[in-house]
Amino acid sequence: MAYRAPVEDIIFTLKHAAGFAAARADGLYEDLGDDLLEAVLGEAGRFASAVLAPLNVPGDRYGTPFRDGEVTTPPGWKEAYRDWAAAGWNGVAAPAEWGGQSLPRAINAACIEMWNAAAMAFGIGPVLTMAAVDSLAAFGSDELKKTYLPKLVSGEWMGTMQLTEPQAGSDVGALRTRAERADDGSYRITGSKIFITYGEHDFTENIIHFVLARVAGAPDGTKGLSLFLIPKFLVGHDGKLGARNDLRTDRIEHKLGLHASPTCHMVYGDHGSCVGYLVGEENRGMASMFTMMNEARLAVGLQGVAIAEAATQQATAYARERRQGRAPGMAPTESLPIIAHVDVRRMLLTMRSLTRAARALCYATAVALDRSHLAGDAAAREAAHERAALLTPIAKTFSTDIGTEVASLGIQVHGGMGFIEETGAAQHYRDARITQIYEGTNGIQAIDLVTRKVPLSGGAAVRSYIDQLRHTVDAVTAANDPAFGATAQRLAEATDSLAHATEWVLAILPAKPDAALAGATTYLRLFASAAGGCMLAAEALAAARGGDFGDGGADKSGRIAIARFFAENFATQAPALASIVTESAESVLTADAAIGAS
Ligand SMILES: Cc1cc2nc3c(=O)[nH]c(=O)nc-3n(C[C@H](O)[C@H](O)[C@H](O)COP(=O)(O)OP(=O)(O)OC[C@H]3O[C@@H](n4cnc5c(N)ncnc54)[C@H](O)[C@@H]3O)c2cc1C
């Protein structure tokens, strides 16, 4: 079944779970009314469903053939990209000064979800261009901005983001690509990069690579890294394309999934004449790259949501059609659609509730990013910056973990047909798997959460977030609506568990960092269980109040049911997750012999 963009659902979550409505009430989005929100997201949904979704399965089968240094994208993809860029989608959140629309990041986040749900191998390319735009706008010289930003914003050229080398994956500081200063102020780049997404393709006539490298004589490790803009074709002062730069793609990877997205091995400076331009200052490349990576991390979280949504839609449609088994009293010749079976309904509810919780977390991160840029006073901007920093690793990791879990359940709902490529359920699973690995593996995200984000402002950022969750719990309690079942109790236990585990992490981290790291991944899941549960409850409360949702009745009971299911089936795991964090570190740290590490 082809993906259909759930635009109303997306808008409801944005407004009532992720804080978009509150941010708008605070004057953040000026005169951005519902009409514009619905028009933009409605049009994005139409493009995603009508143009991109039909390309997904054929693109997976065709892949990206590589010949003589050139990549051919699947039939129809180039044209779709050009139509997509011509419609202005690349510049939704980009600065108006450079030709973008300066719309909120939260709106762009919803668009990114839809592009990726329709065809993730398509969606990943623009995500990197958008991240490059942010970095260049923040750190580039006026000349670089003038030359490259208008075409990157319009999508006429695409960008890449290049950190990885064979010996430098999670350990970015180990990279060896080198840069030598040239007399004209530019640099000569030598080295190679692996696993570069859309490093070569035929969507655009120029490709602008953003590459981390080390200037000769720079310190070892991440402190010696600088960011360079390296165009595939050099650009003259008149803006016209000049000579081909000294760089090439020498192979592409054969992968588990994401077949229509070329993953390239790049070589720089075969002839010593690869021209690169410094973005920002020498040795400050990680700061510039972090701007790109934070955007890209949220976008990868959105890919998790996207694939989960697509897999859920497909599984639900299949479960309505496929007939197996009977209810008591039915004739042997009759059969039920499998959606009538309790275990299938459990799987579908699991898929739907995890997807919605992850969506709420990602959109809340985007709203926090908007506040960090747009809030009126500096203190509010700084608080929002910390909120976004805290939520980013959770949004990335939880959403991509559940993306794979949900896609796996999607296969299960299909039974044997799920394992057969024909249905498309297997493609979701294959495509989803990379999202847990790239943009910083989920293990690295959990470490970031525990060692850098939880300690922000001495723990004040995380404590204030937990306080906000408690307000939602109080509101569910006050509503006293029997349809919510045990939601209030389960969420109260979950937030208490999160608070307890958080204080434990803060206390143990300075003295025994390994003990905190042993539970980092579990802590992140605990955090998402409490936060996701509260956001779904906030959404359900809004629906119960009548909200502003079209067909209130069905949606009201649906949203309460989803919030209750999540609270009683996932948030309820929080106390156990907290005890894993606080009590089981020893079981990890003393078991070296069991895995042959001692
Ligand atoms: C399809 C695809 C597209 C990609 N696109 C890009 C791209 O466009 N640009 C780019 O620069 N890169 C890209 N990458 C690379 C990707 O970001 C890396 O693969 C990823 O960061 C992990 O690095 P690695 O593969 O070297 O794994 P490793 O770093 O070798 O990690 C292996 C395992 O060890 C764990 N680990 C490593 N170090 C630590 C530590 N200190 N503490 C705890 N655990 C640790 C990891 O979590 C992981 O589980 C892409 C990769 C793929 C497969």
The ligand as an ORCA input file, in Angstrom:
! r2SCAN-3c Opt
* xyz 0 1
  C      24.391      4.233      4.542
  C      25.333      5.098      5.303
  C      25.351      6.462      5.065
  C      26.259      7.275      5.750
  N      26.327      8.609      5.436
  C      27.345      9.356      5.943
  C      27.586     10.682      5.481
  O      26.873     11.205      4.625
  N      28.638     11.361      6.001
  C      29.469     10.825      6.942
  O      30.414     11.491      7.361
  N      29.269      9.560      7.396
  C      28.239      8.821      6.924
  N      28.028      7.539      7.364
  C      28.903      7.004      8.394
  C      28.199      6.855      9.745
  O      27.940      8.115     10.290
  C      29.097      5.969     10.626
  O      28.978      4.644     10.108
  C      28.705      6.020     12.088
  O      29.015      7.273     12.643
  C      29.417      4.935     12.913
  O      30.786      4.902     12.657
  P      31.469      3.504     12.296
  O      30.691      2.893     11.186
  O      32.901      3.714     12.097
  O      31.226      2.606     13.570
  P      32.205      2.514     14.896
  O      32.570      3.885     15.287
  O      33.302      1.562     14.520
  O      31.240      1.889     15.914
  C      30.992      0.478     16.021
  C      30.209      0.232     17.317
  O      31.012      0.637     18.460
  C      30.303      1.599     19.229
  N      31.243      2.598     19.709
  C      32.222      3.219     19.003
  N      32.886      4.084     19.800
  C      32.331      4.023     21.017
  C      32.557      4.693     22.261
  N      33.491      5.629     22.388
  N      31.786      4.358     23.311
  C      30.814      3.440     23.181
  N      30.535      2.781     22.039
  C      31.274      3.068     20.964
  C      29.270      2.220     18.285
  O      28.146      2.721     18.989
  C      28.905      1.037     17.393
  O      27.922      0.257     18.009
  C      27.111      6.715      6.725
  C      27.078      5.344      6.974
  C      26.221      4.531      6.259
  C      26.269      3.045      6.511
*
